Amino acid sequence: MSELSFADLGMPHDLLEVTQKLGFTTPTAIQQRAIPVLLGGSDIVGVAQTGTGKTAAFGLPLLAAIDPELRTVQAVVLTPTRELAIQVSDAIASFVPGNSRVTVLPIYGGASFVPQLRGLERGAQVVVGTPGRVIDMIERKALKMGELRFVVLDEADEMLRMGFAEDVETILSSTPPTKQVALFSATMPPAIRRVAETHLTNPVEITVTRQSSPIASVEQTYAIVPYRNKAEALARIIATSDVDAAIVFVRTRETAEEVGAALAATGVSAASISGDVAQRDREKIIDRLRGGQVDVLVATDVAARGLDVDRIGLVVNFDVPREVETYVHRIGRTGRAGRTGKALTFLTPKEKPRLRTIERVTGSRITEAVLPTRLDVVAHRLGSALANAEQRMSIGMLSVHRDRLAEHAAATGTDVLDLAAALLALSVGDTGAPANDELSLPDHSGREPRFERDGDRGGRDRGGDRGGRERGGRPGGSADGNRYRIAVGHRDGVTPQGIVGAITGEGGLRGAEIGKIDIFPSFSIVEIPLGLDSDSERKIGAAKIAGRALRIKADSGPPARGPRDRNDGERPTARRPRSYSH
């Protein structure tokens, strides 16, 4: 079967040309088995994981079933999240032959109805959407199913796990009985079986797996970490790791943003992606990860689907996966291209039974890791600093610095070796505070951080804003240092990570030099204890987030009394800010 080519699968000539232009050579296992069956008109149940090439396996036959001259919806693909809807829509659109008039339209919640309605009015033939928005369009009578020929349920198990079972039933019940159905799922629980028995006609079942398991090439470890200590434990792991890059997996969008911001605040080059991140921005972040501008990516499972970056040497499960399949997907992001990788899973004490389940199902042994102490972090930084110093010494031109050290030592009676040791300590962030090996989180805000606890809200990354809002106090005279106002806030979709990234990137600061951030609807307040010089303030002020310049300026204090803030036109007490401590 591995010797088959796309020319052997019976595809129309124009679609075969598309595969050649896209550089497709040998079809994957799911493509070899599914494409001929779907082209023949049969329903299928495909058991296949992400990364096996299933989008082309259903996308190419789907396009073969479309009549380009009929300007009405003829195919619907249902996906669990907006992120996946966009990805699948883009992939299918790339398969459309250049001379074809077939239009592919993504529709999903959290975005304006207007362009989606217009796309349907103009005669889109293929719709890729999330169940909720598809039902909305059906109820508005904008999405008419009478001419439907092809339905795909992509990642059906994920849709049902996220609570879309009733929506899927409603959509399928509104489709013509003559339609062709392709159901794809990474697993086949009883609920999926029932959907197949109810809505598919004599389906052909196709089961494929990845050609190789990522387990063998990954060193798997775990650490028992109480919830309140996870952020500091992660920061220590990253600080003492020698891998090129790492991915940190979390369950929800909100946790991704906050863990990313917490890492950025320690000076780590970190970014986060979730279902809320647009495909274009996601691609930019991943390109930065590939290029070395980002070293740590914090991601939800959905947002990281299809991610393939050779630099990844470490995967950290900040939240232990609920399903073994998810665990395998996650750690498969490392140990690629013949390399070995590392995977570390954080477990709260009550979650340890999940670890035994993972070991039993995967047939692997996961050993307990020893978390780095603060002294380990300092020692690692010292080693890096000394290595950099040796490299700098090889360049020479140190006479000015040697003379200045000698002058200062002579004038103050300081031992030169002690002075050099103090400079080295400061360069690695050792301020002389007593070292404490016990994990603890500094609590500057008088409350626990908002990383999701196991069991809280059943948080899922649905690509929408489903997390709770944490309320902080109004900005008011803090003793922590200088305060600055920037001209972006909630309405601009700004995150603390974005603010930290813009300020550190343009102003030459380290994340550790940024204090608390209060985000209001149309502006934010940032504490920078050491203040900014005029040049840094100018550079930061010109930086943009969400297309808006930061226009940073010293904050003059709490808004003036009155119904409206004189600078921003919003009620100062109408909405309290989100507060973030650094």
C-alpha positions in Angstrom: 0.0 0.0 0.0 2.9 2.4 0.7 3.8 2.3 -3.0 0.5 3.9 -4.1 0.5 7.4 -5.5 -2.3 9.9 -5.7 -2.7 9.0 -9.4 -3.7 5.5 -8.2 -6.6 6.8 -6.0 -9.1 7.6 -8.9 -9.2 11.3 -8.3 -10.4 13.7 -11.1 -7.6 15.2 -13.2 -7.9 18.7 -11.9 -7.6 17.6 -8.2 -4.7 15.4 -9.1 -3.0 18.5 -10.5 -3.6 20.3 -7.3 -1.9 17.6 -5.2 1.1 17.9 -7.5 1.3 21.7 -7.2 1.0 21.4 -3.4 4.0 19.0 -3.4 2.0 16.0 -2.2 3.9 12.8 -3.1 2.9 9.6 -1.4 -0.6 9.6 0.2 -0.8 8.8 3.9 -2.4 5.6 5.1 -5.8 7.4 5.8 -5.7 9.0 2.4 -4.9 5.8 0.6 -7.8 4.0 2.2 -10.4 6.8 2.6 -10.2 8.7 -0.8 -11.2 5.8 -3.1 -14.1 4.8 -0.7 -15.4 8.4 -0.6 -15.0 8.9 -4.3 -17.1 5.8 -4.7 -20.0 7.4 -2.8 -19.9 5.4 0.4 -20.1 6.7 4.0 -17.0 6.1 6.2 -16.1 6.1 9.8 -12.4 7.0 10.1 -10.5 6.4 13.3 -7.4 8.6 12.8 -5.4 11.1 15.0 -4.5 14.6 14.1 -1.4 14.6 11.9 -2.3 11.6 9.8 -3.5 13.7 6.8 -7.2 13.3 7.3 -8.1 16.8 6.1 -7.0 15.9 2.6 -8.6 12.5 3.0 -12.0 14.0 3.1 -11.3 17.4 1.5 -10.4 16.1 -1.9 -13.4 13.8 -2.3 -15.6 16.5 -0.9 -14.5 18.9 -3.7 -15.1 16.1 -6.3 -18.7 16.0 -5.2 -19.3 19.7 -5.7 -21.1 21.2 -8.7 -19.2 24.5 -9.2 -22.1 26.0 -11.2 -24.6 25.5 -8.4 -24.3 28.5 -6.1 -25.7 26.9 -2.9 -24.2 25.0 0.0 -23.4 21.4 -1.0 -21.0 20.4 1.7 -20.8 21.1 5.4 -17.8 20.2 7.7 -18.4 20.4 11.4 -15.4 21.1 13.7 -15.3 21.5 17.5 -13.6 24.9 17.6 -13.2 28.1 15.6 -9.4 27.5 15.4 -10.0 24.1 13.7 -12.7 25.5 11.5 -10.3 28.2 10.1 -7.5 25.6 9.6 -9.8 23.1 7.8 -11.4 25.9 5.7 -7.9 27.1 4.6 -6.8 23.6 3.8 -9.9 22.8 1.7 -9.6 26.2 -0.1 -6.0 25.3 -1.0 -7.3 22.1 -2.7 -9.7 24.0 -5.0 -8.4 23.9 -8.6 -7.4 27.3 -9.9 -10.1 27.4 -12.6 -12.9 26.3 -10.3 -15.6 28.6 -9.0 -15.9 26.7 -5.7 -16.0 28.9 -2.6 -15.1 27.7 0.9 -16.6 29.7 3.8 -15.7 29.3 7.5 -18.4 30.2 10.0 -17.9 30.2 13.7 -18.9 32.0 16.9 -17.2 34.9 18.5 -17.1 36.7 15.1 -19.5 39.1 13.4 -22.4 37.5 11.6 -22.3 40.0 8.7 -19.4 38.7 6.6 -20.5 35.1 7.2 -24.1 36.0 6.1 -22.7 37.8 3.0 -20.6 34.7 2.2 -23.7 32.5 2.2 -25.7 35.0 0.2 -23.0 35.1 -2.5 -23.3 31.3 -2.9 -20.6 29.5 -0.9 -20.7 25.8 -1.8 -18.6 24.5 1.1 -19.2 25.6 4.7 -16.8 24.7 7.5 -18.1 25.7 10.9 -18.7 25.1 14.6 -22.0 23.5 15.6 -23.4 26.5 17.4 -22.9 29.0 14.6 -24.1 26.5 12.0 -27.3 26.1 13.9 -27.6 29.9 14.2 -27.3 30.2 10.4 -29.9 27.4 9.9 -32.3 29.1 12.2 -31.8 32.4 10.4 -32.6 30.6 7.2 -29.3 31.8 5.8 -27.8 28.3 5.6 -30.1 26.1 3.5 -29.4 22.4 3.6 -31.8 21.2 0.8 -29.0 20.8 -1.8 -26.5 19.2 0.7 -24.5 16.3 -0.8 -21.6 15.9 1.7 -21.2 16.1 5.5 -18.0 15.7 7.5 -17.8 15.4 11.3 -14.2 16.2 12.0 -12.9 15.3 15.5 -16.3 14.0 16.4 -15.1 12.7 19.8 -13.9 16.2 20.7 -17.2 17.7 19.7 -19.2 15.3 21.9 -16.8 15.8 24.8 -17.3 19.6 24.6 -21.0 19.2 24.9 -22.1 19.5 21.2 -23.9 16.2 21.0 -27.3 17.8 20.8 -26.2 20.4 18.3 -24.7 17.7 16.0 -27.9 15.7 16.2 -30.0 18.8 15.3 -27.8 19.6 12.3 -27.7 16.1 10.9 -31.4 15.7 11.3 -31.9 18.8 9.1 -29.9 17.3 6.2 -31.2 15.3 3.2 -31.2 11.5 3.7 -29.3 11.1 0.4 -26.2 12.9 1.7 -22.8 11.2 2.0 -21.2 11.3 5.5 -17.6 11.0 6.6 -17.1 10.8 10.4 -13.5 11.2 11.7 -12.6 10.6 15.3 -9.4 10.0 17.2 -11.2 7.5 19.5 -14.4 5.5 19.1 -16.4 5.7 22.3 -20.0 4.4 22.5 -21.5 7.9 21.8 -19.7 8.1 18.5 -20.9 4.6 17.6 -24.5 5.7 18.2 -24.0 8.7 15.9 -22.6 6.5 13.2 -25.5 3.9 13.5 -28.1 6.7 13.4 -26.9 8.9 10.6 -24.5 6.9 8.4 -25.5 4.3 5.8 -23.5 1.1 5.8 -20.3 3.0 6.6 -16.9 1.6 5.8 -14.7 1.7 8.9 -11.1 2.7 8.5 -8.6 2.7 11.3 -5.1 4.1 11.0 -2.4 5.1 13.5 0.7 7.2 13.2 3.5 5.3 11.6 5.6 5.7 14.6 4.9 6.4 18.3 6.6 9.4 19.9 6.8 7.5 23.2 10.1 5.7 22.5 12.2 8.8 21.9 10.9 10.8 24.8 12.2 10.7 28.4 9.0 11.0 30.5 9.0 12.3 34.0 6.5 13.7 36.5 6.5 16.0 39.5 3.9 16.2 42.3 3.3 19.9 42.6 0.5 21.5 44.6 -1.6 23.8 42.5 -0.4 27.0 44.1 3.2 26.1 43.3 2.9 25.3 39.6 3.9 28.7 38.2 7.1 28.9 40.2 8.0 25.2 39.5 7.6 25.9 35.8 9.8 29.0 36.0 12.5 27.0 37.7 12.3 24.1 35.1 12.6 26.6 32.2 15.4 28.5 33.9 17.6 25.4 34.4 16.8 23.7 31.1 19.3 23.5 28.3 16.9 22.6 25.5 16.5 24.9 22.5 12.7 25.4 23.0 9.8 24.1 25.0 6.0 23.8 24.8 3.9 24.2 27.9 0.4 22.6 27.5 -2.6 24.0 29.5 -6.3 23.4 29.3 -7.8 26.8 28.8 -7.2 30.1 27.0 -7.1 32.1 30.2 -4.5 29.8 31.7 -2.4 30.0 28.5 -2.4 33.8 28.7 -1.5 34.0 32.4 1.2 31.3 32.3 2.7 33.0 29.3 2.7 36.4 31.1 4.2 34.9 34.2 7.1 33.4 32.2 7.6 36.7 30.3 7.8 38.5 33.6 10.8 36.4 34.6 12.6 37.4 31.4 11.8 34.2 29.3 11.0 34.7 25.6 7.5 33.3 25.8 4.3 33.4 23.8 0.9 31.8 24.1 -1.7 30.5 21.6 -5.2 29.3 22.1 -8.5 29.1 20.3 -8.8 32.9 20.5 -5.7 33.5 18.5 -6.4 34.1 14.8 -4.8 31.8 12.3 -2.6 34.5 10.9 -1.3 35.5 14.3 -0.9 31.8 15.3 1.3 31.3 12.2 3.4 34.3 13.1 4.0 33.1 16.6 5.0 29.6 15.4 7.3 31.1 12.8 9.0 33.0 15.7 9.3 29.8 17.6 10.9 28.1 14.6 13.2 31.1 14.1 14.4 31.3 17.7 12.7 34.6 18.6 10.4 32.6 21.0 11.8 29.9 23.2 8.7 28.8 25.2 5.2 28.4 23.7 2.3 28.1 26.1 -0.6 26.4 24.2 -4.0 24.7 24.5 -4.4 21.4 22.9 -6.6 22.6 20.1 -4.3 25.5 19.2 -1.3 23.2 19.0 -2.9 20.7 16.6 -0.6 20.1 13.7 2.3 21.9 15.3 5.7 20.6 14.0 8.8 22.4 15.2 12.1 20.6 15.4 13.5 22.9 18.0 11.2 21.5 20.7 13.2 19.6 23.3 10.9 19.8 26.2 7.1 19.4 26.7 5.6 20.4 30.0 2.1 19.3 30.9 1.1 22.2 33.2 -2.3 20.5 33.6 -2.3 16.7 33.4 -4.3 15.6 30.4 -7.7 14.1 31.1 -7.2 11.5 28.3 -4.3 9.3 27.5 -4.7 10.1 23.8 -4.1 13.8 24.6 -1.0 12.9 26.6 0.4 11.0 23.6 -0.4 13.9 21.2 1.3 16.4 23.5 4.6 14.6 24.1 4.7 13.8 20.4 5.7 17.5 19.8 9.2 16.6 21.0 11.6 13.8 20.1 11.2 14.4 16.4 13.5 14.0 13.4 15.5 11.3 15.1 16.2 13.3 18.2 15.4 12.5 21.8 13.1 14.7 23.8 11.9 15.3 27.4 8.3 15.5 28.8 7.4 16.6 32.3 3.9 16.4 33.7 2.8 18.3 36.8 0.4 16.4 39.0 -1.4 17.6 42.1 -1.3 14.9 44.9 -4.9 13.7 44.1 -4.1 13.3 40.4 -1.5 10.6 40.8 -3.9 7.8 39.7 -4.1 9.4 36.3 -0.3 8.8 35.9 -0.7 5.1 36.5 -3.4 5.0 33.8 -1.1 6.7 31.3 1.7 4.3 32.1 -0.7 1.3 31.7 -2.2 2.4 28.4 1.0 3.6 26.8 3.2 0.8 28.1 5.8 3.3 29.2 7.5 4.1 32.6 7.2 7.6 33.9 9.8 8.5 36.6 9.6 11.1 39.2 11.7 14.3 38.6 13.5 16.3 41.2 12.4 19.9 40.9 15.2 22.5 40.8 15.8 24.6 43.9 16.4 28.3 43.8 20.1 27.6 44.4 20.0 25.3 41.3 18.6 28.2 39.3 21.3 30.6 40.4 24.0 27.9 39.8 22.7 27.3 36.2 22.6 31.1 35.5 26.2 31.4 36.9 27.4 28.7 34.6 25.8 30.5 31.6 27.2 33.9 32.7 30.7 32.6 33.1 30.6 30.9 29.7 29.5 34.2 28.2 32.3 35.9 30.1 34.8 33.5 28.7 33.5 34.3 25.2 33.7 38.0 25.9 37.3 37.7 27.2 38.3 36.0 23.9 37.3 39.2 22.1 39.6 41.4 24.2 39.2 45.2 24.6 38.6 45.0 28.3 41.1 47.6 29.5 38.5 50.3 30.2 36.6 47.9 32.4 39.7 46.6 34.2 40.9 50.1 35.0 37.4 51.1 36.3 37.3 48.1 38.6 40.8 48.8 39.9 40.0 52.5 40.5 36.9 51.6 42.4 38.6 49.0 44.5 41.4 51.3 45.4 39.1 54.2 46.2 36.8 52.1 48.5 39.2 49.5 49.8 37.1 46.7 48.2 38.7 43.4 47.3 38.6 43.2 43.4 37.5 39.5 43.6 34.6 40.4 45.9 33.6 43.2 43.6 33.7 40.9 40.5 31.7 38.3 42.5 29.0 40.9 43.3 28.8 42.0 39.7 28.4 38.4 38.7 25.7 37.9 41.3 23.7 40.9 40.1 24.0 39.7 36.5 22.2 36.5 37.4 19.5 38.2 39.5 21.0 37.2 42.9 20.2 40.1 45.1 21.4 38.5 48.3 17.9 37.6 49.6 18.0 34.4 51.7 17.6 31.3 49.5 14.5 29.3 50.2 14.3 25.9 48.6 10.6 25.5 49.4 8.4 26.3 46.5 6.2 29.3 47.2 4.5 31.9 45.1 5.0 35.6 46.0 1.5 37.1 46.4 1.7 40.8 45.6 -2.1 41.1 45.1 -3.5 39.6 48.2 -5.1 36.7 46.3 -4.1 33.5 44.7 -3.2 33.5 41.0 -6.0 32.5 38.6 -4.4 29.4 37.0 -7.2 26.9 36.5 -7.6 24.4 39.3 -8.4 20.8 38.4 -12.2 20.5 38.3 -12.8 24.3 38.2 -15.7 25.1 35.7 -14.8 22.1 33.5 -12.7 24.6 31.5 -12.4 23.9 27.8 -10.8 25.7 25.0 -13.7 26.3 22.7 -12.2 29.3 21.1 -14.5 31.6 23.1 -14.2 33.7 26.2 -15.5 31.3 28.7 -13.2 31.9 31.6 -14.2 33.9 34.7 -13.0 37.4 35.1 -10.8 38.3 38.0 -11.5 41.7 39.5 -8.7 43.9 40.8 -8.7 47.2 42.5 -8.6 50.6 40.7 -5.1 51.9 40.2 -4.2 54.1 43.0 -1.0 55.3 44.7 1.2 52.2 44.9 4.5 52.2 46.7 5.9 49.7 44.2 7.3 52.3 41.8 6.6 54.5 38.8 3.3 54.1 37.0 2.6 54.5 33.3 -0.6 54.7 31.3 -0.8 53.0 27.9 -3.6 53.5 25.3 -4.8 49.9 24.9 -7.2 47.9 27.1 -9.8 45.2 27.1 -11.5 46.6 24.0 -8.4 46.0 22.0 -8.1 42.4 23.1 -4.9 43.2 25.0 -3.2 40.6 27.3 -0.6 41.2 30.0 1.8 39.0 27.9 1.3 41.4 25.0 2.0 44.4 27.1 5.1 42.9 28.7 6.3 41.8 25.2 5.9 45.2 23.7 7.6 47.0 26.6 10.5 44.6 26.8 10.9 44.4 23.1 10.9 48.1 22.4 12.2 49.5 25.7 15.1 47.2 26.3 13.7 46.1 29.7 13.6 42.7 31.2 10.3 41.2 32.2 11.4 41.2 35.8 11.6 45.0 35.7 7.8 45.3 35.1 5.4 45.4 38.1 1.7 45.1 38.4 -0.5 45.6 35.3 -4.1 46.9 35.6 -6.1 46.5 32.4 -9.2 48.7 31.9 -11.6 48.7 28.9 -9.7 51.4 26.9 -6.4 51.8 28.7 -4.0 50.0 31.0 -1.8 51.0 33.9 1.7 49.5 34.2 4.1 49.8 37.1 7.8 50.1 36.1 9.6 50.6 39.4 12.9 51.9 37.9 11.1 54.2 35.5 11.8 55.0 31.9 14.2 57.4 30.2 12.9 59.6 27.5 14.3 57.4 24.7 12.7 54.2 26.0 9.4 56.0 26.6 9.5 57.3 22.9 10.2 53.8 21.5 7.6 52.1 23.7 5.0 54.8 22.9 5.4 54.1 19.1 4.9 50.3 19.6 1.6 48.9 18.6 -0.7 46.2 20.0 -3.8 45.2 18.0 -3.0 48.0 15.6 -3.0 50.8 18.3 0.0 52.7 19.4 0.8 52.4 23.1 1.3 56.1 23.6 2.8 55.5 27.0 3.0 58.4 29.4 3.5 58.8 33.2 0.2 58.2 35.0 -1.1 61.3 36.9 -3.0 59.3 39.4 -6.6 58.1 39.8 -9.2 59.4 37.3 -10.7 62.8 38.1 -14.1 62.7 39.8 -17.1 63.0 37.6 -19.3 60.9 35.4 -16.6 60.4 32.8 -12.9 60.1 32.8 -11.6 63.1 31.0 -8.9 61.1 29.1 -10.8 58.0 28.1 -14.5 58.7 28.2 -15.3 55.7 30.3 -16.8 55.4 33.7 -13.9 54.8 36.1 -16.2 52.7 38.4 -18.2 51.0 35.7 -15.8 48.1 35.3 -12.9 47.2 37.6 -9.7 46.2 35.9 -8.0 42.9 35.7 -4.9 43.1 37.8 -1.7 41.1 37.1 1.3 41.0 39.4 4.9 40.6 38.1 
